[in-house]
Amino acid sequence: MNQHIPYKIYLEEQEMPSSWYNVRADMKVKPAPLLNPATGKPLSVEELSPIFCEELAKQELDNDTAYVPIPDEIRSFYKMYRPSPLVRAYCLEKKLKTPAHIYYKFEGNNTSGSHKLNSAIAQAYYAKKQGLKGVTTETGAGQWGTALSMACSYFDLDCQVYMVKVSYEQKPFRREVMRTYGAKVTPSPSMETAIGRKINEEFPGTTGSLGCAISEAVEAATSQEGYRYVLGSVLNQVLLHQSIIGLETKAALDKYGIKADMIIGCAGGGSNLGGLISPFVGEMLRGEADYQVIAVEPASCPSMTRGKFAYDFCDTGKVCPLAKMYTLGSGFIPSANHAGGLRYHGMSSIVSQLYADGLLEARSVEQTAVFEAAEMFARVEGILPAPESSHAIRVAIDEALRCKETGEEKNIVFGLTGTGYFDMVAYEKYNNREMSDYIPTDEDIAKSLASLPVIPE
């Protein structure tokens, strides 16, 4: 182990990846295909094109191309904030008195405050290239909506965001950043769409969910000429764009001869986790290396640890394609806690298949323990982490303390996906000791899973 490691490991601009990595090309068992809910048959590019941009539809279904060149226009935009730093958490190591070496890939060094911009700029680029007027989307905690509003502003596209109602109310500043960049932001479920009105009628007083907001955004896109729907997580195309995180992380580690022992990421829909772990999992799939990969999800929305691996609707309104994933059921409405963008009923098909194949493990953590870890990290490392990222911090700390007990000098790498400066309501609740933990009962989950669609073999 090279002990002369700088505090921050920066790659040079010319070392930034020129291609995204598609882990599906190396997967022995490919993710199950998206299905048309009307026919039960795998969807084609032609069927997806009315919803997604044509090039993105092609990326969504491409299981074979290992490396996809990043267009020059996107790469030029990336250069404003990439390569992002890989940071050695010396102060956290000292605080924990652990022999472990802790590294985090910091994705909060752009105005959107998170990793979401990596895919937002790509999706906006393809929309502009296709000659569209604008795009619609959903957002949970607001990071994706913020990133997309920035990307649309850059390419002069209209941006319509359906924001989960509880986050719309808890995070007014994130909402105002989106509006500053020109986006129209609507709390979901709303009364502006047929699906929104139906959900409000079925669940009066609901605080909403990502599944609800997705349904509204898809309806809005398909009912307006010149618009398409874009998504910030879950989809294969998003994990493809986010692979730049893992590619840079591995390049930085390789630069200093560091071999990661474990890679940890928070898991909601799977975008940052999939992006971080893809190149490492690729090595595992090719038999070149071995890693311990840990996905961390909120105990309040435990799709991997307590869900079912089955085909399900990607949205609450049941208008989207069917995806095979670990799911709690498309009708699952998570509690109005501060897990933010991790409150989604399902998990990426790629991450789900990797989990089913034993290439990664999943853990769920309660939010008071998450904020305890966030507070410690902020006090010693100087960055206020997003609640989502703090799920990964919690398990990184737990593993570092385990190394303290065993004396192992493991290299722990986790993804710090964004900053928490717009999440101060959550931090206020924690500081005032008003935060509580919510864990759905087995009955709650069973009731939601009972509505899974029946798919013929």
C-alpha positions as CSV (number, residue, x, y, z in Angstrom):
1,M,0.0,0.0,0.0
2,N,1.4,3.4,-1.0
3,Q,1.4,5.5,2.1
4,H,2.0,8.8,0.1
5,I,-1.6,9.2,-0.9
6,P,-2.8,12.8,-1.4
7,Y,-5.9,14.0,0.4
8,K,-7.7,14.3,-2.9
9,I,-6.9,12.2,-5.9
10,Y,-7.5,14.1,-9.0
11,L,-7.3,12.8,-12.5
12,E,-6.2,15.1,-15.3
13,E,-8.8,16.3,-17.8
14,Q,-7.4,14.1,-20.5
15,E,-7.8,11.1,-18.2
16,M,-11.6,11.6,-18.0
17,P,-13.3,8.6,-19.7
18,S,-14.1,9.0,-23.4
19,S,-16.7,6.2,-23.3
20,W,-19.4,5.0,-20.9
21,Y,-19.3,1.4,-19.8
22,N,-22.3,-0.9,-20.3
23,V,-21.9,-3.7,-17.7
24,R,-24.7,-5.7,-19.4
25,A,-22.2,-6.7,-22.1
26,D,-20.3,-8.7,-19.5
27,M,-23.2,-10.1,-17.5
28,K,-23.7,-13.8,-17.9
29,V,-27.4,-13.5,-17.1
30,K,-28.8,-10.4,-18.8
31,P,-31.4,-8.2,-17.1
32,A,-34.9,-9.4,-18.1
33,P,-36.3,-7.3,-20.9
34,L,-38.9,-4.5,-20.5
35,L,-42.4,-5.8,-21.3
36,N,-45.3,-4.1,-23.0
37,P,-48.0,-4.2,-20.4
38,A,-50.7,-4.7,-23.0
39,T,-49.1,-7.6,-24.8
40,G,-46.7,-9.1,-22.3
41,K,-44.0,-9.1,-25.0
42,P,-40.6,-7.5,-24.9
43,L,-40.6,-3.9,-26.0
44,S,-38.9,-2.7,-29.2
45,V,-37.1,0.5,-29.9
46,E,-40.1,1.6,-32.0
47,E,-42.5,1.0,-29.1
48,L,-40.2,2.9,-26.7
49,S,-39.6,5.9,-29.0
50,P,-42.9,7.6,-28.3
51,I,-41.9,7.8,-24.6
52,F,-38.1,8.2,-24.8
53,C,-35.8,9.9,-27.2
54,E,-34.9,7.4,-30.0
55,E,-31.2,7.2,-29.2
56,L,-31.9,6.7,-25.5
57,A,-34.4,3.9,-26.4
58,K,-31.6,2.2,-28.3
59,Q,-29.2,2.5,-25.3
60,E,-32.0,1.1,-23.1
61,L,-32.2,-2.1,-25.0
62,D,-28.5,-2.6,-25.9
63,N,-27.2,-5.6,-24.0
64,D,-24.1,-6.1,-26.2
65,T,-22.1,-2.9,-26.7
66,A,-19.5,-2.7,-23.9
67,Y,-18.3,0.8,-24.4
68,V,-20.4,3.7,-25.8
69,P,-18.5,6.8,-26.9
70,I,-19.5,10.0,-25.1
71,P,-20.4,12.7,-27.6
72,D,-18.1,15.7,-27.7
73,E,-20.8,18.1,-26.6
74,I,-21.5,16.1,-23.5
75,R,-17.8,15.6,-22.7
76,S,-17.3,19.4,-23.0
77,F,-20.0,19.9,-20.5
78,Y,-18.6,17.3,-18.2
79,K,-15.3,19.2,-18.1
80,M,-17.0,21.9,-16.1
81,Y,-16.9,19.6,-13.1
82,R,-15.3,16.4,-14.1
83,P,-13.1,14.4,-13.3
84,S,-14.5,14.6,-9.8
85,P,-12.2,13.9,-6.8
86,L,-11.7,10.7,-5.0
87,V,-11.0,11.7,-1.4
88,R,-9.1,9.9,1.3
89,A,-11.2,10.4,4.5
90,Y,-8.1,10.7,6.8
91,C,-10.1,12.7,9.5
92,L,-12.9,10.1,9.6
93,E,-10.3,7.3,9.9
94,K,-8.7,9.1,12.8
95,K,-12.0,9.7,14.5
96,L,-12.9,6.1,14.3
97,K,-9.4,4.9,15.2
98,T,-9.6,2.3,12.5
99,P,-6.8,0.7,10.5
100,A,-9.1,0.7,7.5
101,H,-8.5,3.2,4.7
102,I,-11.7,5.1,3.7
103,Y,-12.1,6.7,0.3
104,Y,-15.2,8.5,-1.1
105,K,-16.0,9.6,-4.6
106,F,-17.4,13.1,-4.3
107,E,-20.2,13.9,-6.8
108,G,-21.4,17.1,-5.2
109,N,-19.0,19.5,-6.8
110,N,-21.4,20.9,-9.3
111,T,-24.3,23.4,-9.0
112,S,-26.9,20.7,-9.0
113,G,-25.2,19.2,-5.9
114,S,-25.3,15.6,-7.0
115,H,-24.3,12.9,-9.5
116,K,-27.6,13.3,-11.3
117,L,-26.1,15.8,-13.8
118,N,-24.1,13.1,-15.4
119,S,-27.2,11.6,-17.0
120,A,-29.3,14.8,-17.1
121,I,-26.9,16.4,-19.6
122,A,-26.8,13.3,-21.7
123,Q,-30.6,12.9,-21.9
124,A,-31.1,16.6,-22.6
125,Y,-28.4,16.4,-25.4
126,Y,-30.2,13.6,-27.1
127,A,-33.6,15.4,-26.8
128,K,-32.1,18.5,-28.4
129,K,-30.4,16.5,-31.1
130,Q,-33.8,14.9,-32.0
131,G,-35.3,18.4,-32.3
132,L,-37.7,18.1,-29.4
133,K,-39.4,21.1,-27.7
134,G,-38.9,19.8,-24.1
135,V,-39.0,17.0,-21.6
136,T,-41.0,15.9,-18.6
137,T,-39.8,14.1,-15.5
138,E,-40.3,13.3,-11.9
139,T,-38.1,14.0,-8.9
140,G,-38.0,12.8,-5.3
141,A,-35.7,14.8,-3.1
142,G,-35.1,17.2,-6.0
143,Q,-31.5,16.4,-7.1
144,W,-32.7,14.9,-10.4
145,G,-35.1,17.8,-11.1
146,T,-32.4,20.3,-10.3
147,A,-29.9,18.6,-12.6
148,L,-32.4,18.3,-15.4
149,S,-33.4,21.9,-15.2
150,M,-29.8,22.9,-15.5
151,A,-29.2,20.6,-18.5
152,C,-32.4,21.8,-20.2
153,S,-31.4,25.4,-19.6
154,Y,-28.0,24.7,-21.3
155,F,-29.7,23.3,-24.4
156,D,-32.7,25.7,-24.4
157,L,-35.3,23.0,-23.8
158,D,-38.6,23.3,-21.8
159,C,-38.5,21.3,-18.6
160,Q,-41.6,20.1,-16.7
161,V,-40.9,18.5,-13.3
162,Y,-43.4,16.6,-11.1
163,M,-42.0,16.7,-7.6
164,V,-43.1,14.2,-4.9
165,K,-45.4,16.3,-2.7
166,V,-43.7,15.6,0.6
167,S,-40.4,16.8,-0.9
168,Y,-42.0,19.8,-2.6
169,E,-43.1,20.9,0.9
170,Q,-39.9,19.8,2.8
171,K,-37.4,21.2,0.3
172,P,-38.7,24.6,-1.0
173,F,-35.2,25.8,-1.9
174,R,-34.5,22.8,-4.1
175,R,-37.8,23.6,-5.9
176,E,-36.7,27.3,-6.3
177,V,-33.4,26.3,-7.8
178,M,-35.3,24.4,-10.5
179,R,-37.6,27.3,-11.2
180,T,-34.5,29.6,-11.4
181,Y,-33.2,27.4,-14.2
182,G,-36.6,27.7,-15.9
183,A,-38.4,24.5,-15.0
184,K,-42.1,24.3,-14.2
185,V,-42.4,22.4,-10.9
186,T,-45.7,20.7,-9.9
187,P,-46.3,18.8,-6.6
188,S,-47.3,15.2,-7.2
189,P,-49.9,13.8,-7.2
190,S,-51.5,16.8,-8.8
191,M,-54.8,17.7,-10.2
192,E,-53.3,18.5,-13.6
193,T,-53.3,15.0,-15.0
194,A,-55.9,12.2,-15.1
195,I,-53.6,9.9,-13.2
196,G,-52.9,12.5,-10.6
197,R,-56.6,13.1,-10.0
198,K,-57.2,9.3,-9.8
199,I,-54.4,8.8,-7.2
200,N,-55.7,11.7,-5.1
201,E,-59.1,10.1,-5.2
202,E,-57.8,6.7,-4.2
203,F,-55.4,8.0,-1.6
204,P,-56.8,11.2,-0.2
205,G,-54.2,13.3,1.6
206,T,-51.3,11.2,0.2
207,T,-47.8,12.7,0.4
208,G,-47.0,11.1,-2.9
209,S,-44.2,8.8,-4.2
210,L,-41.8,8.5,-7.1
211,G,-44.1,6.0,-8.6
212,C,-47.0,8.6,-8.6
213,A,-44.8,11.3,-10.1
214,I,-43.5,9.0,-12.8
215,S,-47.1,8.3,-13.9
216,E,-47.9,12.0,-14.2
217,A,-44.7,12.8,-16.0
218,V,-45.3,10.1,-18.6
219,E,-48.8,11.2,-19.2
220,A,-47.7,14.8,-19.6
221,A,-45.0,13.7,-22.1
222,T,-47.3,11.6,-24.2
223,S,-50.0,14.2,-24.3
224,Q,-47.8,17.0,-25.7
225,E,-46.4,17.1,-29.2
226,G,-42.6,17.4,-29.3
227,Y,-42.0,16.2,-25.7
228,R,-40.5,13.0,-24.3
229,Y,-40.1,11.6,-20.8
230,V,-36.7,11.3,-19.1
231,L,-35.9,9.4,-15.9
232,G,-33.1,10.0,-13.4
233,S,-32.6,6.5,-12.1
234,V,-33.7,2.8,-12.5
235,L,-33.3,2.6,-16.3
236,N,-30.4,0.9,-18.1
237,Q,-29.6,4.1,-20.0
238,V,-29.2,6.0,-16.8
239,L,-26.8,3.5,-15.3
240,L,-24.8,3.6,-18.5
241,H,-24.3,7.4,-18.2
242,Q,-23.5,7.1,-14.5
243,S,-20.8,4.6,-15.2
244,I,-18.4,7.6,-15.5
245,I,-18.4,7.6,-11.7
246,G,-17.0,4.1,-11.4
247,L,-14.7,4.5,-14.4
248,E,-13.1,7.6,-12.8
249,T,-13.0,5.9,-9.4
250,K,-11.2,2.9,-10.7
251,A,-8.8,5.0,-12.7
252,A,-7.9,7.1,-9.6
253,L,-7.3,4.0,-7.5
254,D,-5.2,2.4,-10.2
255,K,-3.1,5.6,-10.5
256,Y,-1.9,5.1,-7.0
257,G,-1.9,1.3,-6.9
258,I,-4.8,1.0,-4.5
259,K,-7.0,-2.1,-4.6
260,A,-10.5,-1.6,-3.2
261,D,-11.7,-4.4,-0.9
262,M,-15.3,-3.1,-0.6
263,I,-17.4,-0.7,-2.6
264,I,-20.5,0.8,-0.9
265,G,-23.3,2.8,-2.4
266,C,-26.7,4.0,-1.4
267,A,-29.6,2.4,-3.3
268,G,-33.0,3.8,-4.3
269,G,-33.5,3.2,-7.9
270,G,-29.9,2.2,-8.6
271,S,-28.4,5.0,-10.7
272,N,-25.5,6.1,-8.4
273,L,-24.9,2.6,-7.1
274,G,-24.9,1.0,-10.6
275,G,-22.7,3.8,-11.9
276,L,-20.2,3.4,-9.1
277,I,-19.9,-0.4,-9.1
278,S,-20.2,-1.2,-12.8
279,P,-16.5,-1.2,-13.7
280,F,-15.6,-3.2,-10.6
281,V,-18.5,-5.7,-11.2
282,G,-17.3,-6.0,-14.8
283,E,-13.9,-7.2,-13.5
284,M,-15.7,-9.7,-11.3
285,L,-17.8,-10.9,-14.2
286,R,-14.7,-11.4,-16.3
287,G,-12.9,-13.2,-13.5
288,E,-10.2,-10.5,-13.2
289,A,-10.8,-9.4,-9.6
290,D,-13.1,-9.8,-6.6
291,Y,-14.7,-7.2,-4.4
292,Q,-17.3,-7.0,-1.7
293,V,-20.1,-4.8,-3.1
294,I,-22.7,-3.4,-0.7
295,A,-26.0,-1.7,-1.6
296,V,-27.5,0.3,1.3
297,E,-31.2,1.2,1.3
298,P,-33.6,2.8,3.8
299,A,-35.4,0.5,6.2
300,S,-38.5,2.5,5.3
301,C,-38.4,1.4,1.6
302,P,-36.6,-1.9,1.6
303,S,-37.1,-3.1,-2.0
304,M,-34.0,-5.4,-2.1
305,T,-33.9,-6.7,1.4
306,R,-37.7,-7.3,1.8
307,G,-39.1,-7.0,-1.7
308,K,-39.8,-9.7,-4.4
309,F,-37.8,-10.3,-7.6
310,A,-40.7,-10.1,-10.1
311,Y,-42.1,-8.2,-13.0
312,D,-43.9,-5.0,-11.9
313,F,-45.0,-1.7,-13.2
314,C,-42.4,1.1,-12.9
315,D,-45.1,3.6,-11.8
316,T,-48.1,3.8,-9.5
317,G,-50.5,4.7,-12.3
318,K,-49.5,1.5,-14.2
319,V,-48.9,3.2,-17.6
320,C,-45.2,2.5,-17.9
321,P,-43.5,-0.7,-19.2
322,L,-43.1,-3.7,-16.9
323,A,-39.6,-4.3,-15.5
324,K,-38.3,-7.3,-13.7
325,M,-36.8,-6.0,-10.5
326,Y,-36.8,-6.3,-6.7
327,T,-40.0,-4.5,-5.8
328,L,-42.3,-3.7,-3.0
329,G,-45.2,-3.3,-5.4
330,S,-46.0,-0.3,-7.6
331,G,-48.8,0.7,-5.1
332,F,-46.3,1.0,-2.2
333,I,-46.4,4.5,-0.7
334,P,-43.4,5.0,1.5
335,S,-43.5,7.0,4.7
336,A,-42.9,10.7,4.5
337,N,-39.4,10.4,5.9
338,H,-36.1,12.0,4.8
339,A,-34.7,9.1,2.7
340,G,-35.5,11.5,-0.2
341,G,-34.6,10.1,-3.6
342,L,-34.3,6.5,-2.2
343,R,-38.1,6.3,-1.7
344,Y,-38.8,4.2,-4.8
345,H,-40.7,0.9,-4.8
346,G,-38.4,-0.9,-7.1
347,M,-34.7,-1.4,-8.0
348,S,-32.9,-1.1,-11.4
349,S,-33.1,-4.3,-13.4
350,I,-29.4,-4.4,-13.7
351,V,-28.8,-4.1,-10.0
352,S,-31.6,-6.5,-9.3
353,Q,-30.0,-9.2,-11.5
354,L,-26.6,-8.7,-10.1
355,Y,-28.1,-9.0,-6.6
356,A,-30.0,-12.2,-7.6
357,D,-26.7,-13.6,-9.0
358,G,-24.9,-13.0,-5.7
359,L,-22.5,-10.3,-7.0
360,L,-23.5,-7.8,-4.4
361,E,-25.2,-7.8,-1.0
362,A,-27.9,-5.5,0.3
363,R,-28.5,-3.9,3.7
364,S,-31.2,-1.7,5.1
365,V,-30.6,1.0,7.7
366,E,-32.9,3.2,9.8
367,Q,-32.9,7.0,9.3
368,T,-31.8,8.0,12.8
369,A,-28.7,5.9,12.5
370,V,-28.2,7.4,9.0
371,F,-28.2,10.9,10.3
372,E,-26.0,10.0,13.2
373,A,-23.4,9.0,10.6
374,A,-24.1,12.1,8.5
375,E,-23.4,14.3,11.5
376,M,-20.1,12.6,12.3
377,F,-19.0,12.8,8.7
378,A,-19.9,16.5,8.5
379,R,-18.1,17.4,11.7
380,V,-14.8,15.7,10.7
381,E,-14.7,15.8,6.9
382,G,-16.3,19.2,6.4
383,I,-18.9,18.3,3.9
384,L,-22.6,18.2,4.8
385,P,-23.8,15.0,3.0
386,A,-27.1,14.4,1.4
387,P,-29.4,12.1,3.4
388,E,-29.3,9.6,0.5
389,S,-25.5,9.5,0.5
390,S,-25.5,9.1,4.3
391,H,-26.9,5.6,4.0
392,A,-23.6,4.6,2.4
393,I,-21.7,6.6,5.0
394,R,-23.5,4.6,7.7
395,V,-22.3,1.3,6.4
396,A,-18.8,2.6,5.6
397,I,-18.5,3.6,9.2
398,D,-19.8,0.3,10.4
399,E,-17.3,-1.6,8.3
400,A,-14.5,0.6,9.4
401,L,-15.4,-0.1,13.0
402,R,-15.4,-3.8,12.2
403,C,-11.9,-3.4,10.9
404,K,-11.0,-1.8,14.2
405,E,-12.1,-5.0,16.0
406,T,-10.3,-7.4,13.6
407,G,-7.3,-5.3,12.9
408,E,-7.8,-5.6,9.1
409,E,-6.4,-2.7,6.9
410,K,-9.2,-2.9,4.3
411,N,-9.7,-0.3,1.6
412,I,-13.3,0.9,1.8
413,V,-14.7,3.0,-1.1
414,F,-18.1,4.6,-1.0
415,G,-20.0,7.0,-3.1
416,L,-20.8,10.5,-1.7
417,T,-23.4,11.2,-4.3
418,G,-24.3,14.8,-3.3
419,T,-24.5,17.5,-0.7
420,G,-27.3,18.1,1.9
421,Y,-27.4,21.9,1.9
422,F,-31.0,21.8,0.7
423,D,-32.0,19.2,3.2
424,M,-31.9,21.3,6.3
425,V,-35.5,20.4,7.4
426,A,-34.3,16.9,7.8
427,Y,-31.2,17.9,9.7
428,E,-33.4,20.2,11.9
429,K,-35.6,17.3,12.8
430,Y,-32.6,15.2,13.7
431,N,-31.0,18.0,15.8
432,N,-34.3,18.7,17.6
433,R,-34.6,14.9,18.3
434,E,-37.9,14.9,16.5
435,M,-36.9,12.3,14.0
436,S,-38.3,8.8,14.3
437,D,-37.8,5.5,12.4
438,Y,-40.4,3.9,10.3
439,I,-40.3,0.3,9.1
440,P,-43.2,-1.1,7.1
441,T,-44.8,-4.2,8.5
442,D,-44.8,-7.6,6.8
443,E,-48.6,-7.0,6.3
444,D,-48.0,-3.6,4.6
445,I,-45.5,-5.2,2.1
446,A,-47.6,-8.3,1.5
447,K,-50.7,-6.1,0.7
448,S,-48.7,-4.1,-1.8
449,L,-47.1,-7.2,-3.4
450,A,-50.5,-8.8,-3.8
451,S,-51.2,-6.4,-6.7
452,L,-48.2,-7.6,-8.8
453,P,-49.2,-8.2,-12.4
454,V,-49.5,-11.8,-13.5
455,I,-47.0,-12.5,-16.3
456,P,-47.2,-15.7,-18.4
457,E,-44.0,-17.7,-18.4
